[in-house]
């Protein structure tokens, strides 16, 4: 807090935007991996209990399981990343406008 107000540090927020972008890329990789797991049928044998277990494992990795959860988390992270990037950009423009209107460099 300075001079009775708050001041954001856009450079620090921009760094956070960059970190969120990297996390988003990693989350996308997890989505691909979870999707690949959901497509594979584990090699547990052909006995009925083994086939049943393999189906349960495959279902757990599918859209309603791990793949769905990771996809939802990735989408939420992407939305947050975009919102933060826009907020930083708007803040910078408004700060520049105020500085220009006050004749500050």
C-alpha positions as CSV (number, residue, x, y, z in Angstrom):
1,X,0.0,0.0,0.0
2,X,1.4,3.4,-0.9
3,X,-0.1,6.9,-0.5
4,X,-3.3,5.5,1.0
5,X,-4.0,3.2,-2.0
6,X,-3.1,-0.2,-3.4
7,X,-0.9,-0.7,-6.4
8,X,-0.7,-3.9,-8.4
9,X,2.6,-5.0,-9.8
10,X,1.8,-6.0,-13.4
11,X,5.1,-7.6,-13.9
12,X,4.4,-10.0,-11.1
13,X,1.0,-10.7,-12.5
14,X,2.4,-11.3,-15.9
15,X,4.8,-13.8,-14.4
16,X,1.8,-15.6,-12.9
17,X,0.1,-15.6,-16.3
18,X,3.3,-17.3,-17.7
19,X,3.2,-19.9,-14.9
20,X,-0.5,-20.6,-15.5
21,X,0.2,-21.1,-19.2
22,X,2.9,-23.7,-18.4
23,X,0.6,-25.4,-16.0
24,X,-2.1,-25.5,-18.7
25,X,0.3,-27.2,-21.1
26,X,1.1,-29.8,-18.4
27,X,-2.6,-30.3,-17.8
28,X,-3.2,-30.9,-21.5
29,X,-0.5,-33.5,-21.4
30,X,-2.3,-35.2,-18.5
31,X,-5.5,-35.2,-20.5
32,X,-3.8,-36.9,-23.4
33,X,-2.2,-39.5,-21.1
34,X,-5.5,-40.2,-19.3
35,X,-7.2,-40.6,-22.6
36,X,-4.6,-43.1,-23.7
37,X,-5.0,-45.0,-20.5
38,X,-8.7,-45.1,-21.1
39,X,-8.2,-46.6,-24.5
40,X,-6.0,-49.5,-23.4
41,X,-7.4,-52.7,-22.0
42,X,-5.0,-53.9,-19.2
43,X,-3.5,-57.3,-19.8
44,X,-4.8,-59.2,-16.8
45,X,-5.6,-62.4,-18.5
46,X,-8.8,-63.9,-19.9
47,X,-10.4,-65.2,-16.8
48,X,-13.8,-63.6,-16.0
49,X,-12.5,-61.8,-12.9
50,X,-9.6,-60.5,-14.8
51,X,-11.8,-59.2,-17.6
52,X,-14.1,-57.6,-15.1
53,X,-11.2,-55.9,-13.3
54,X,-9.8,-54.7,-16.6
55,X,-13.2,-53.2,-17.6
56,X,-13.4,-51.4,-14.2
57,X,-9.9,-49.9,-14.6
58,X,-10.7,-48.8,-18.1
59,X,-14.0,-47.2,-17.0
60,X,-12.2,-45.4,-14.2
61,X,-9.8,-43.9,-16.7
62,X,-12.6,-42.9,-19.1
63,X,-14.6,-39.7,-19.6
64,X,-16.5,-40.2,-16.4
65,X,-13.4,-40.9,-14.4
66,X,-9.8,-39.7,-14.6
67,X,-10.0,-38.3,-18.1
68,X,-13.1,-36.3,-17.3
69,X,-11.7,-34.9,-14.1
70,X,-8.4,-33.9,-15.7
71,X,-10.2,-32.4,-18.7
72,X,-12.4,-30.3,-16.4
73,X,-9.4,-29.1,-14.4
74,X,-7.5,-28.2,-17.6
75,X,-10.5,-26.2,-18.9
76,X,-10.9,-24.4,-15.6
77,X,-7.1,-23.6,-15.5
78,X,-7.3,-22.3,-19.1
79,X,-10.3,-20.0,-18.3
80,X,-8.5,-18.7,-15.3
81,X,-5.3,-18.1,-17.3
82,X,-7.3,-16.2,-20.0
83,X,-9.1,-14.1,-17.4
84,X,-5.9,-13.2,-15.5
85,X,-4.2,-12.2,-18.8
86,X,-7.1,-10.0,-19.8
87,X,-7.2,-8.4,-16.3
88,X,-3.5,-7.6,-16.4
89,X,-3.8,-6.1,-19.8
90,X,-6.9,-3.9,-18.8
91,X,-5.1,-2.8,-15.6
92,X,-2.0,-1.8,-17.6
93,X,-4.1,0.2,-20.1
94,X,-6.0,2.0,-17.4
95,X,-2.9,2.8,-15.5
96,X,-1.3,4.2,-18.7
97,X,-4.5,6.3,-19.4
98,X,-4.5,7.7,-15.9
99,X,-0.7,8.5,-16.1
100,X,-1.2,10.2,-19.4
101,X,-4.2,12.2,-18.2
102,X,-2.1,13.5,-15.3
103,X,0.8,14.3,-17.5
104,X,3.1,11.7,-15.9
105,X,5.6,9.8,-18.1
